[in-house]
Amino acid sequence: MYGAVQFYNLAKDLDFKPIIGVELGFVLDANNDYKVDAIGNICLLAVDKIGYHNLMKLTSFANTKGITTKPKIDITVLKQYSE
């Protein structure tokens, strides 16, 4: 998510429609330990400002629960920030 605001502003200045998103690891329960190869991926896109803020919250959660550089979220936190 670093540089997303700068990217958004530059794209708007160049008359491009910026798409802000993130790919995160996805598991059923983030409290359980998973091997890195057992973690799936999910791609999330922000539709508006609320979505952008939710992506930042999800990314922060994922980075604190990651395993060996593999950020992950689970269904509970995804529902919490799904607006």
N, CA, C and O atoms as a GROMACS GRO file, in nm:
protein
  332
    1MET      N    1   0.081  -0.119   0.000
    1MET     CA    2   0.000   0.000   0.000
    1MET      C    3   0.086   0.126   0.000
    1MET      O    4   0.036   0.238  -0.013
    2TYR      N    5   0.218   0.107   0.015
    2TYR     CA    6   0.307   0.222   0.011
    2TYR      C    7   0.302   0.286  -0.127
    2TYR      O    8   0.312   0.217  -0.229
    3GLY      N    9   0.286   0.416  -0.131
    3GLY     CA   10   0.284   0.487  -0.257
    3GLY      C   11   0.150   0.486  -0.328
    3GLY      O   12   0.140   0.535  -0.441
    4ALA      N   13   0.047   0.432  -0.267
    4ALA     CA   14  -0.084   0.423  -0.333
    4ALA      C   15  -0.143   0.561  -0.361
    4ALA      O   16  -0.202   0.583  -0.467
    5VAL      N   17  -0.127   0.654  -0.267
    5VAL     CA   18  -0.183   0.788  -0.286
    5VAL      C   19  -0.110   0.860  -0.399
    5VAL      O   20  -0.173   0.925  -0.483
    6GLN      N   21   0.022   0.847  -0.402
    6GLN     CA   22   0.100   0.911  -0.510
    6GLN      C   23   0.062   0.850  -0.645
    6GLN      O   24   0.047   0.921  -0.744
    7PHE      N   25   0.048   0.718  -0.648
    7PHE     CA   26   0.007   0.650  -0.771
    7PHE      C   27  -0.130   0.699  -0.817
    7PHE      O   28  -0.151   0.729  -0.935
    8TYR      N   29  -0.224   0.708  -0.723
    8TYR     CA   30  -0.360   0.752  -0.754
    8TYR      C   31  -0.358   0.893  -0.814
    8TYR      O   32  -0.421   0.919  -0.917
    9ASN      N   33  -0.286   0.984  -0.748
    9ASN     CA   34  -0.281   1.122  -0.795
    9ASN      C   35  -0.215   1.134  -0.932
    9ASN      O   36  -0.262   1.209  -1.017
   10LEU      N   37  -0.105   1.061  -0.953
   10LEU     CA   38  -0.036   1.065  -1.082
   10LEU      C   39  -0.125   1.008  -1.193
   10LEU      O   40  -0.132   1.065  -1.302
   11ALA      N   41  -0.192   0.898  -1.166
   11ALA     CA   42  -0.280   0.837  -1.265
   11ALA      C   43  -0.394   0.933  -1.302
   11ALA      O   44  -0.427   0.946  -1.419
   12LYS      N   45  -0.453   0.998  -1.203
   12LYS     CA   46  -0.560   1.095  -1.229
   12LYS      C   47  -0.509   1.212  -1.314
   12LYS      O   48  -0.578   1.257  -1.406
   13ASP      N   49  -0.387   1.260  -1.285
   13ASP     CA   50  -0.329   1.369  -1.362
   13ASP      C   51  -0.307   1.330  -1.508
   13ASP      O   52  -0.314   1.414  -1.597
   14LEU      N   53  -0.281   1.201  -1.532
   14LEU     CA   54  -0.256   1.152  -1.668
   14LEU      C   55  -0.384   1.098  -1.734
   14LEU      O   56  -0.377   1.034  -1.839
   15ASP      N   57  -0.498   1.123  -1.672
   15ASP     CA   58  -0.629   1.078  -1.723
   15ASP      C   59  -0.642   0.927  -1.732
   15ASP      O   60  -0.706   0.874  -1.824
   16PHE      N   61  -0.580   0.856  -1.637
   16PHE     CA   62  -0.597   0.712  -1.623
   16PHE      C   63  -0.690   0.686  -1.506
   16PHE      O   64  -0.696   0.766  -1.412
   17LYS      N   65  -0.761   0.575  -1.512
   17LYS     CA   66  -0.844   0.536  -1.398
   17LYS      C   67  -0.761   0.443  -1.310
   17LYS      O   68  -0.739   0.327  -1.346
   18PRO      N   69  -0.714   0.493  -1.196
   18PRO     CA   70  -0.630   0.410  -1.110
   18PRO      C   71  -0.710   0.301  -1.040
   18PRO      O   72  -0.824   0.324  -0.999
   19ILE      N   73  -0.652   0.185  -1.026
   19ILE     CA   74  -0.713   0.075  -0.952
   19ILE      C   75  -0.619   0.041  -0.837
   19ILE      O   76  -0.505   0.001  -0.859
   20ILE      N   77  -0.668   0.058  -0.717
   20ILE     CA   78  -0.588   0.031  -0.598
   20ILE      C   79  -0.631  -0.106  -0.544
   20ILE      O   80  -0.749  -0.130  -0.523
   21GLY      N   81  -0.535  -0.192  -0.522
   21GLY     CA   82  -0.566  -0.324  -0.471
   21GLY      C   83  -0.446  -0.388  -0.406
   21GLY      O   84  -0.336  -0.331  -0.404
   22VAL      N   85  -0.467  -0.506  -0.355
   22VAL     CA   86  -0.362  -0.579  -0.287
   22VAL      C   87  -0.389  -0.730  -0.299
   22VAL      O   88  -0.505  -0.772  -0.302
   23GLU      N   89  -0.283  -0.808  -0.306
   23GLU     CA   90  -0.295  -0.954  -0.304
   23GLU      C   91  -0.240  -1.001  -0.170
   23GLU      O   92  -0.127  -0.970  -0.134
   24LEU      N   93  -0.322  -1.077  -0.098
   24LEU     CA   94  -0.283  -1.125   0.034
   24LEU      C   95  -0.299  -1.276   0.042
   24LEU      O   96  -0.373  -1.337  -0.036
   25GLY      N   97  -0.230  -1.334   0.136
   25GLY     CA   98  -0.251  -1.474   0.167
   25GLY      C   99  -0.385  -1.491   0.237
   25GLY      O  100  -0.428  -1.403   0.312
   26PHE      N  101  -0.452  -1.603   0.211
   26PHE     CA  102  -0.584  -1.625   0.268
   26PHE      C  103  -0.592  -1.764   0.328
   26PHE      O  104  -0.560  -1.863   0.263
   27VAL      N  105  -0.634  -1.771   0.454
   27VAL     CA  106  -0.653  -1.897   0.526
   27VAL      C  107  -0.789  -1.892   0.596
   27VAL      O  108  -0.850  -1.786   0.607
   28LEU      N  109  -0.835  -2.006   0.642
   28LEU     CA  110  -0.965  -2.010   0.711
   28LEU      C  111  -0.956  -1.952   0.851
   28LEU      O  112  -1.051  -1.888   0.897
   29ASP      N  113  -0.844  -1.973   0.921
   29ASP     CA  114  -0.828  -1.923   1.057
   29ASP      C  115  -0.684  -1.876   1.077
   29ASP      O  116  -0.592  -1.957   1.078
   30ALA      N  117  -0.665  -1.747   1.092
   30ALA     CA  118  -0.530  -1.689   1.103
   30ALA      C  119  -0.462  -1.727   1.234
   30ALA      O  120  -0.341  -1.709   1.247
   31ASN      N  121  -0.537  -1.778   1.331
   31ASN     CA  122  -0.477  -1.816   1.459
   31ASN      C  123  -0.403  -1.950   1.451
   31ASN      O  124  -0.320  -1.980   1.536
   32ASN      N  125  -0.434  -2.030   1.350
   32ASN     CA  126  -0.365  -2.158   1.332
   32ASN      C  127  -0.237  -2.138   1.254
   32ASN      O  128  -0.225  -2.044   1.175
   33ASP      N  129  -0.141  -2.225   1.275
   33ASP     CA  130  -0.016  -2.221   1.200
   33ASP      C  131  -0.034  -2.295   1.069
   33ASP      O  132  -0.091  -2.404   1.065
   34TYR      N  133   0.016  -2.235   0.962
   34TYR     CA  134   0.009  -2.296   0.829
   34TYR      C  135   0.147  -2.294   0.767
   34TYR      O  136   0.224  -2.201   0.790
   35LYS      N  137   0.177  -2.396   0.689
   35LYS     CA  138   0.298  -2.392   0.609
   35LYS      C  139   0.276  -2.291   0.497
   35LYS      O  140   0.163  -2.270   0.454
   36VAL      N  141   0.383  -2.230   0.451
   36VAL     CA  142   0.371  -2.126   0.350
   36VAL      C  143   0.301  -2.178   0.225
   36VAL      O  144   0.223  -2.104   0.165
   37ASP      N  145   0.326  -2.302   0.185
   37ASP     CA  146   0.262  -2.354   0.064
   37ASP      C  147   0.116  -2.393   0.085
   37ASP      O  148   0.049  -2.430  -0.011
   38ALA      N  149   0.066  -2.385   0.208
   38ALA     CA  150  -0.075  -2.417   0.235
   38ALA      C  151  -0.163  -2.292   0.238
   38ALA      O  152  -0.283  -2.302   0.264
   39ILE      N  153  -0.103  -2.177   0.212
   39ILE     CA  154  -0.177  -2.051   0.216
   39ILE      C  155  -0.221  -2.015   0.075
   39ILE      O  156  -0.139  -2.010  -0.017
   40GLY      N  157  -0.351  -1.990   0.058
   40GLY     CA  158  -0.402  -1.946  -0.072
   40GLY      C  159  -0.382  -1.796  -0.090
   40GLY      O  160  -0.330  -1.730   0.000
   41ASN      N  161  -0.423  -1.744  -0.203
   41ASN     CA  162  -0.414  -1.602  -0.230
   41ASN      C  163  -0.551  -1.544  -0.260
   41ASN      O  164  -0.639  -1.614  -0.311
   42ILE      N  165  -0.568  -1.417  -0.227
   42ILE     CA  166  -0.690  -1.346  -0.258
   42ILE      C  167  -0.651  -1.206  -0.304
   42ILE      O  168  -0.564  -1.142  -0.245
   43CYS      N  169  -0.716  -1.159  -0.409
   43CYS     CA  170  -0.691  -1.026  -0.463
   43CYS      C  171  -0.809  -0.937  -0.425
   43CYS      O  172  -0.924  -0.968  -0.456
   44LEU      N  173  -0.780  -0.825  -0.358
   44LEU     CA  174  -0.884  -0.734  -0.313
   44LEU      C  175  -0.863  -0.597  -0.377
   44LEU      O  176  -0.751  -0.548  -0.383
   45LEU      N  177  -0.972  -0.536  -0.425
   45LEU     CA  178  -0.966  -0.406  -0.489
   45LEU      C  179  -1.054  -0.307  -0.413
   45LEU      O  180  -1.161  -0.342  -0.364
   46ALA      N  181  -1.006  -0.183  -0.404
   46ALA     CA  182  -1.084  -0.077  -0.339
   46ALA      C  183  -1.173  -0.009  -0.442
   46ALA      O  184  -1.127   0.028  -0.550
   47VAL      N  185  -1.300   0.007  -0.408
   47VAL     CA  186  -1.394   0.074  -0.496
   47VAL      C  187  -1.403   0.223  -0.462
   47VAL      O  188  -1.428   0.306  -0.550
   48ASP      N  189  -1.382   0.257  -0.334
   48ASP     CA  190  -1.394   0.396  -0.291
   48ASP      C  191  -1.298   0.421  -0.175
   48ASP      O  192  -1.213   0.337  -0.144
   49LYS      N  193  -1.312   0.538  -0.112
   49LYS     CA  194  -1.222   0.576  -0.002
   49LYS      C  195  -1.235   0.481   0.117
   49LYS      O  196  -1.135   0.447   0.181
   50ILE      N  197  -1.357   0.438   0.147
   50ILE     CA  198  -1.377   0.343   0.258
   50ILE      C  199  -1.306   0.212   0.226
   50ILE      O  200  -1.242   0.153   0.313
   51GLY      N  201  -1.317   0.166   0.102
   51GLY     CA  202  -1.247   0.045   0.060
   51GLY      C  203  -1.097   0.058   0.072
   51GLY      O  204  -1.029  -0.037   0.113
   52TYR      N  205  -1.044   0.174   0.038
   52TYR     CA  206  -0.900   0.198   0.051
   52TYR      C  207  -0.857   0.189   0.198
   52TYR      O  208  -0.756   0.127   0.229
   53HIS      N  209  -0.935   0.250   0.287
   53HIS     CA  210  -0.903   0.243   0.429
   53HIS      C  211  -0.913   0.098   0.481
   53HIS      O  212  -0.832   0.057   0.564
   54ASN      N  213  -1.011   0.023   0.431
   54ASN     CA  214  -1.022  -0.117   0.470
   54ASN      C  215  -0.904  -0.198   0.419
   54ASN      O  216  -0.856  -0.288   0.489
   55LEU      N  217  -0.856  -0.169   0.298
   55LEU     CA  218  -0.737  -0.238   0.247
   55LEU      C  219  -0.617  -0.211   0.336
   55LEU      O  220  -0.537  -0.301   0.361
   56MET      N  221  -0.603  -0.088   0.384
   56MET     CA  222  -0.492  -0.057   0.473
   56MET      C  223  -0.503  -0.137   0.603
   56MET      O  224  -0.403  -0.187   0.654
   57LYS      N  225  -0.624  -0.149   0.657
   57LYS     CA  226  -0.644  -0.225   0.780
   57LYS      C  227  -0.616  -0.374   0.757
   57LYS      O  228  -0.553  -0.439   0.840
   58LEU      N  229  -0.663  -0.426   0.645
   58LEU     CA  230  -0.638  -0.567   0.613
   58LEU      C  231  -0.489  -0.594   0.592
   58LEU      O  232  -0.438  -0.697   0.637
   59THR      N  233  -0.420  -0.503   0.526
   59THR     CA  234  -0.277  -0.519   0.504
   59THR      C  235  -0.201  -0.516   0.636
   59THR      O  236  -0.109  -0.595   0.657
   60SER      N  237  -0.240  -0.425   0.724
   60SER     CA  238  -0.175  -0.418   0.856
   60SER      C  239  -0.198  -0.546   0.934
   60SER      O  240  -0.105  -0.599   0.996
   61PHE      N  241  -0.321  -0.597   0.932
   61PHE     CA  242  -0.351  -0.723   0.999
   61PHE      C  243  -0.267  -0.836   0.940
   61PHE      O  244  -0.207  -0.915   1.013
   62ALA      N  245  -0.264  -0.843   0.808
   62ALA     CA  246  -0.192  -0.951   0.740
   62ALA      C  247  -0.044  -0.948   0.774
   62ALA      O  248   0.017  -1.054   0.795
   63ASN      N  249   0.014  -0.831   0.779
   63ASN     CA  250   0.158  -0.822   0.806
   63ASN      C  251   0.192  -0.857   0.950
   63ASN      O  252   0.306  -0.897   0.977
   64THR      N  253   0.100  -0.843   1.042
   64THR     CA  254   0.128  -0.880   1.180
   64THR      C  255   0.104  -1.029   1.203
   64THR      O  256   0.155  -1.085   1.300
   65LYS      N  257   0.026  -1.095   1.115
   65LYS     CA  258  -0.003  -1.237   1.129
   65LYS      C  259   0.069  -1.322   1.024
   65LYS      O  260   0.042  -1.442   1.012
   66GLY      N  261   0.161  -1.262   0.951
   66GLY     CA  262   0.228  -1.334   0.842
   66GLY      C  263   0.325  -1.440   0.891
   66GLY      O  264   0.372  -1.436   1.005
   67ILE      N  265   0.355  -1.534   0.803
   67ILE     CA  266   0.456  -1.634   0.833
   67ILE      C  267   0.567  -1.620   0.730
   67ILE      O  268   0.542  -1.629   0.610
   68THR      N  269   0.685  -1.599   0.776
   68THR     CA  270   0.803  -1.588   0.689
   68THR      C  271   0.775  -1.512   0.560
   68THR      O  272   0.782  -1.567   0.450
   69THR      N  273   0.744  -1.388   0.577
   69THR     CA  274   0.719  -1.294   0.468
   69THR      C  275   0.595  -1.326   0.385
   69THR      O  276   0.584  -1.278   0.272
   70LYS      N  277   0.503  -1.404   0.436
   70LYS     CA  278   0.378  -1.433   0.364
   70LYS      C  279   0.262  -1.375   0.444
   70LYS      O  280   0.208  -1.444   0.531
   71PRO      N  281   0.221  -1.250   0.416
   71PRO     CA  282   0.108  -1.192   0.489
   71PRO      C  283  -0.019  -1.273   0.466
   71PRO      O  284  -0.040  -1.325   0.356
   72LYS      N  285  -0.103  -1.283   0.568
   72LYS     CA  286  -0.226  -1.360   0.553
   72LYS      C  287  -0.340  -1.297   0.631
   72LYS      O  288  -0.321  -1.231   0.733
   73ILE      N  289  -0.462  -1.320   0.579
   73ILE     CA  290  -0.584  -1.281   0.648
   73ILE      C  291  -0.674  -1.404   0.652
   73ILE      O  292  -0.649  -1.504   0.584
   74ASP      N  293  -0.778  -1.395   0.732
   74ASP     CA  294  -0.874  -1.505   0.737
   74ASP      C  295  -1.015  -1.451   0.712
   74ASP      O  296  -1.035  -1.331   0.695
   75ILE      N  297  -1.110  -1.541   0.709
   75ILE     CA  298  -1.248  -1.505   0.674
   75ILE      C  299  -1.308  -1.407   0.776
   75ILE      O  300  -1.388  -1.322   0.739
   76THR      N  301  -1.270  -1.420   0.902
   76THR     CA  302  -1.325  -1.332   1.006
   76THR      C  303  -1.285  -1.188   0.983
   76THR      O  304  -1.370  -1.098   0.984
   77VAL      N  305  -1.158  -1.164   0.961
   77VAL     CA  306  -1.111  -1.026   0.941
   77VAL      C  307  -1.157  -0.972   0.806
   77VAL      O  308  -1.180  -0.852   0.792
   78LEU      N  309  -1.171  -1.060   0.708
   78LEU     CA  310  -1.222  -1.017   0.576
   78LEU      C  311  -1.367  -0.968   0.588
   78LEU      O  312  -1.403  -0.866   0.529
   79LYS      N  313  -1.448  -1.039   0.665
   79LYS     CA  314  -1.587  -0.995   0.688
   79LYS      C  315  -1.590  -0.864   0.765
   79LYS      O  316  -1.674  -0.778   0.738
   80GLN      N  317  -1.499  -0.849   0.861
   80GLN     CA  318  -1.494  -0.728   0.943
   80GLN      C  319  -1.467  -0.603   0.860
   80GLN      O  320  -1.522  -0.497   0.889
   81TYR      N  321  -1.382  -0.616   0.758
   81TYR     CA  322  -1.344  -0.501   0.676
   81TYR      C  323  -1.392  -0.516   0.532
   81TYR      O  324  -1.320  -0.482   0.439
   82SER      N  325  -1.512  -0.568   0.513
   82SER     CA  326  -1.560  -0.596   0.377
   82SER      C  327  -1.645  -0.483   0.318
   82SER      O  328  -1.690  -0.494   0.204
   83GLU      N  329  -1.668  -0.377   0.392
   83GLU     CA  330  -1.754  -0.270   0.340
   83GLU      C  331  -1.695  -0.205   0.218
   83GLU      O  332  -1.755  -0.113   0.162
   0.00000   0.00000   0.00000
